[in-house]
Amino acid sequence: MGVTADERWVFGYGSLMWRPGFPYEERRAATLHGRRRAFCIYSVHHRGTYQRPGLVLGLAPGGATRGMAYRVAEADWDETYAYLREREQPTETYVETARFVRLADGRRPQALVFVSDTAHPQWAGDLSLERQAELIAGAVGLSGRNVDYLRDLVAHLRHDGVRDQAMERLLAMVEARELAGG
């Protein structure tokens, strides 16, 4: 079973992995090469505010990212794309691009991917784990507490067989800060 050129795919590496929010015909584990999952974007909408920014995931340059790819029916594409633009681009911190991903079964479809815009003012870049923990602990936005986003990420990565030691260390640091009240 191959991939045809007219198939529509979306690659998710954060909450899209467990809460896509759109109809799809197929969901497959996938790897994107050339970008890595990182808390590299200041969140002033979903997980923080302008007064107290949090951090959300982005795809920073380098490495590889294991995530999920979704095949969307052509009939659902326009609505799915509009939904993704609203969800993923409230402050235009990502660049939409088409990238080839490797599915677990070996297929290599081209997928819509939202990569971090390193020129955007909300680009946080490569922060130390300590600085990430400081920003995530206590931050709250329209979609809830920042730590809950990180906790969901770690739990869902584990569920999908991905052990991301940096994310697990970060979660432990954030939980320790929140327990200590800061």
C-alpha positions as CSV (number, residue, x, y, z in Angstrom):
1,M,0.0,0.0,0.0
2,G,1.7,3.1,-1.2
3,V,1.1,6.8,-0.7
4,T,-0.4,8.7,-3.6
5,A,0.5,12.3,-4.5
6,D,-3.0,13.6,-3.8
7,E,-3.2,12.3,-0.2
8,R,-3.5,15.0,2.5
9,W,-1.4,14.3,5.6
10,V,-0.9,16.3,8.8
11,F,2.1,15.7,11.2
12,G,1.6,16.3,14.9
13,Y,4.3,16.3,17.5
14,G,2.5,17.8,20.6
15,S,-1.1,17.9,21.5
16,L,-2.1,17.1,17.9
17,M,-0.7,13.6,18.7
18,W,-3.5,12.8,21.3
19,R,-6.1,15.5,20.5
20,P,-6.1,16.2,16.8
21,G,-9.6,17.7,16.8
22,F,-10.4,16.9,13.2
23,P,-11.7,13.8,11.3
24,Y,-9.0,11.6,9.7
25,E,-9.0,8.3,7.8
26,E,-5.7,7.0,9.1
27,R,-3.4,7.6,12.1
28,R,0.2,6.4,12.0
29,A,3.3,6.8,14.1
30,A,5.7,8.9,12.0
31,T,9.2,10.5,12.2
32,L,10.1,13.9,10.8
33,H,13.9,14.4,10.2
34,G,15.6,17.7,10.4
35,R,13.5,19.1,13.3
36,R,13.4,18.3,17.0
37,R,10.6,18.7,19.5
38,A,11.4,21.6,22.0
39,F,9.8,24.0,24.3
40,C,11.1,26.9,22.3
41,I,8.1,29.3,21.9
42,Y,6.9,31.8,24.4
43,S,3.1,31.2,24.9
44,V,1.0,34.3,25.4
45,H,-2.2,32.7,24.4
46,H,-2.8,29.0,25.1
47,R,-0.5,28.4,28.0
48,G,0.5,31.8,29.3
49,T,-0.2,35.5,28.9
50,Y,1.7,38.6,27.8
51,Q,2.2,39.4,31.4
52,R,3.3,35.9,32.4
53,P,4.4,33.9,29.3
54,G,4.6,30.1,29.4
55,L,6.2,27.9,26.9
56,V,4.8,25.6,24.2
57,L,6.3,23.1,21.8
58,G,7.8,23.9,18.5
59,L,9.9,22.1,16.0
60,A,13.3,23.6,16.3
61,P,16.1,23.1,13.7
62,G,18.1,19.8,14.0
63,G,17.5,16.3,15.0
64,A,14.4,14.2,14.4
65,T,10.9,14.0,16.0
66,R,8.7,11.0,16.5
67,G,5.0,12.0,16.3
68,M,1.8,11.1,14.6
69,A,0.7,11.5,11.0
70,Y,-3.0,11.8,10.0
71,R,-4.4,11.1,6.6
72,V,-7.3,13.5,6.0
73,A,-10.0,12.8,3.4
74,E,-10.0,15.3,0.5
75,A,-13.6,16.2,1.3
76,D,-12.6,17.2,4.9
77,W,-9.4,19.0,4.0
78,D,-10.6,22.6,3.7
79,E,-12.4,22.5,7.1
80,T,-9.4,20.6,8.7
81,Y,-7.0,23.2,7.3
82,A,-9.1,26.1,8.6
83,Y,-9.3,24.5,12.0
84,L,-5.6,23.9,12.2
85,R,-4.8,27.5,11.2
86,E,-7.1,28.8,14.0
87,R,-5.6,26.3,16.5
88,E,-2.0,26.5,15.7
89,Q,-1.6,30.1,14.5
90,P,-3.2,32.4,17.0
91,T,-0.1,34.6,17.0
92,E,1.6,33.3,13.8
93,T,4.5,31.7,15.6
94,Y,4.8,28.8,13.2
95,V,5.6,28.5,9.5
96,E,3.4,26.1,7.6
97,T,5.4,23.8,5.4
98,A,5.1,20.5,3.6
99,R,7.7,18.0,4.7
100,F,8.2,14.3,4.0
101,V,7.7,12.1,7.1
102,R,8.5,8.4,7.5
103,L,5.5,6.4,8.7
104,A,6.1,3.3,10.9
105,D,5.1,1.1,8.0
106,G,7.8,2.6,5.8
107,R,5.7,4.9,3.6
108,R,7.0,8.5,3.1
109,P,4.1,10.9,2.5
110,Q,4.4,14.6,2.4
111,A,2.6,16.2,5.4
112,L,1.5,19.6,6.5
113,V,3.9,20.6,9.4
114,F,3.9,23.6,11.6
115,V,7.6,24.4,12.3
116,S,8.9,27.1,14.6
117,D,9.5,30.5,13.1
118,T,12.9,31.4,14.5
119,A,12.4,35.1,13.4
120,H,9.2,35.5,15.4
121,P,9.3,37.6,18.6
122,Q,7.9,34.6,20.5
123,W,10.8,32.4,19.5
124,A,12.5,31.5,22.7
125,G,15.3,29.5,21.2
126,D,17.5,27.0,23.1
127,L,16.7,27.6,26.7
128,S,18.3,25.6,29.5
129,L,16.0,23.1,31.3
130,E,16.1,25.3,34.4
131,R,14.8,28.3,32.4
132,Q,12.1,26.2,30.7
133,A,11.0,24.9,34.2
134,E,10.9,28.4,35.5
135,L,8.7,29.6,32.7
136,I,6.4,26.6,32.6
137,A,5.8,26.4,36.4
138,G,2.8,28.6,37.3
139,A,2.0,29.8,33.8
140,V,-1.7,29.6,32.8
141,G,-3.4,30.6,29.5
142,L,-6.7,30.2,27.7
143,S,-6.1,26.4,27.3
144,G,-5.1,25.9,30.9
145,R,-2.0,25.4,33.0
146,N,1.3,25.1,31.2
147,V,2.4,22.1,33.4
148,D,-0.7,20.2,32.3
149,Y,0.4,20.5,28.7
150,L,3.8,19.2,29.6
151,R,2.3,16.4,31.7
152,D,0.0,15.4,28.8
153,L,2.9,15.4,26.4
154,V,5.0,13.1,28.6
155,A,2.1,10.7,29.3
156,H,1.1,10.5,25.7
157,L,4.7,10.0,24.5
158,R,5.0,7.1,26.9
159,H,1.7,5.7,25.8
160,D,3.0,5.7,22.2
161,G,6.3,4.1,23.2
162,V,8.4,7.2,23.1
163,R,10.7,7.9,26.1
164,D,11.8,11.5,25.9
165,Q,14.3,11.8,28.8
166,A,14.6,15.6,28.4
167,M,10.9,16.1,28.6
168,E,10.6,13.7,31.6
169,R,13.4,15.6,33.4
170,L,11.7,18.9,32.6
171,L,8.4,17.6,34.0
172,A,10.1,16.5,37.3
173,M,11.8,20.0,37.6
174,V,8.5,21.8,37.0
175,E,6.6,19.6,39.4
176,A,9.3,20.2,42.1
177,R,9.1,24.0,41.5
178,E,5.3,24.0,41.8
179,L,5.5,21.9,45.0
180,A,7.9,24.4,46.4
181,G,5.6,27.2,45.5
182,G,7.6,28.9,42.8
